[in-house]
Amino acid sequence: MNPSARREYVRDMQVQYRDAKGRKARMGLLGQVSGTLNCHRKHAGRLMRGRPPRLERPLRQREPVYPERLIEILDAVWEATQHLWSVRLKAALPLWMGWIKKRWTLSVEEERLLLAMSPATMDRRLSPSKRRLGRRLYGQTKPGRWLRQTIPIQTDSWNVPEPGWLEVDTVSHSGPSASGLFAYTLNQVDLFSGWVEMRAMLGKSAEAVVELTDEMRRAQPFGLKGMDTDNGEEFINYELDRYCRKTGVQRFRSRPYKKDDQAHIEQKNGTHVRRLIGWERYDSREAVEAMNALYQGEWRLLANLFLPSVKLANKVRVGSKIKRVYEEAKTPLDRLLESGQGDRDKLDELRRLRGRLDPFELSKTVDRKLRGIWKLASRGLIKAAPASHVPAAKPRWDELALEDNLPAALYERAQNIDVDRIRRGAWKDRYFGTR
């Protein structure tokens, strides 16, 4: 029932209510009004005893503050920034304004209006476009074993004073089925600056995780000091443990099945991986190479040099709720430059590079490469894993534990770690394949 029909119905029922004879008749009319208008009987009684509503009400009309042309420009910028949150989008507009004016002719008043638009207004005016972005997420993380007891649990890591402390996670690209061998994205985010690095790999073996971790460590404009991971077997293994001991990287882990312990990387999994690559299945070397070409090239520059991110500054308890206060939105590069920390040569080179790059062209290249990646999605029969990735049949671990003469090759790779601990757990390595 529209508002006009509702007002007309109330006027008619008010006449019948006044003409009703006796309490029983009026109570019946109140029940009818309450059922028709889907309201409480008390409210229906107030309507029947109140003043008759006006059948014609003047509509509140005003000219829109922001013309449709500005909203179309804002929508195009939002698409080019890979769908930034409104607070981050508002912080990105001054950084992108020089390139915006090269593509659209803006008057001084239009530029003022675009920069003055509030994040809430951006959300409201972009809401039709945002309805297209809902998809499901599939995860393939399995709990690791044995080494978990040696890695401390970290649950409160957002307030760090320097760069180099990372949250790390993997994102599966298995599509609707987790059978066979498929691609993963290894995702890292720096808690201090918001700097992100991503690499793709086929499967998630310990060797591949170590190799890509070292590659990303060398690419970042700051030193790697610590890693906070989940309890998946791709992270809880002796290969990564030896690498971290050798490079002096501290290890932390989250509580099992508590994704909020790694809220930063979980958020980046959605905004920096899922929204780009999607939820299709990728299980070929060509797809992994195409993803890495995007991750190491244009997307890395666009995300770290041109897309501002917000950082939690404080938490304030207001009654039974916790209010989160955020710092001003800045790009990861700006946050590192202002801090005076990190590799200054790399940061100065990135700052000069940002002055030469066109973010709209970067975004177009990202979209073009994404279309190529999407064409490599596997939509046929699920491929079986190669023989090298299929574990051989293993004997019972309790039988292995009774053996006294284990081969010396089990200990050859143990460098700079507690050899006795490895010897005591060697039979576990043989069973679970974590050597």
URMOCOR-V522064 format. One record per run of one state. SS is the DSSP state (H for helix, E for strand, L for the rest). FROM is the first residue (numbers start at 0). TO is the last residue. If there is no record, write none. Layout:
# URMOCOR-V522064
[[SS:FROM:TO] [SS:FROM:TO]]
This chain:
# URMOCOR-V522064
[[L:0:1] [H:2:18] [L:19:21] [H:22:36] [L:37:39] [H:40:48] [L:49:66] [H:67:79] [L:80:84] [H:85:102] [L:103:106] [H:107:115] [L:116:117] [H:118:124] [L:125:125] [H:126:129] [L:130:141] [E:142:142] [L:143:145] [H:146:149] [L:150:150] [E:151:152] [L:153:163] [E:164:173] [L:174:181] [E:182:189] [L:190:194] [E:195:201] [L:202:204] [H:205:218] [L:219:224] [E:225:228] [L:229:230] [E:231:231] [L:232:236] [H:237:246] [L:247:248] [E:249:252] [L:253:257] [H:258:276] [L:277:279] [E:280:280] [L:281:283] [H:284:295] [L:296:296] [H:297:305] [L:306:307] [E:308:308] [L:309:310] [E:311:317] [L:318:319] [E:320:325] [L:326:328] [E:329:329] [L:330:330] [H:331:338] [L:339:342] [H:343:355] [L:356:357] [H:358:374] [L:375:385] [H:386:388] [L:389:395] [H:396:399] [L:400:406] [H:407:410] [L:411:417] [H:418:423] [L:424:424] [H:425:431] [L:432:434]]
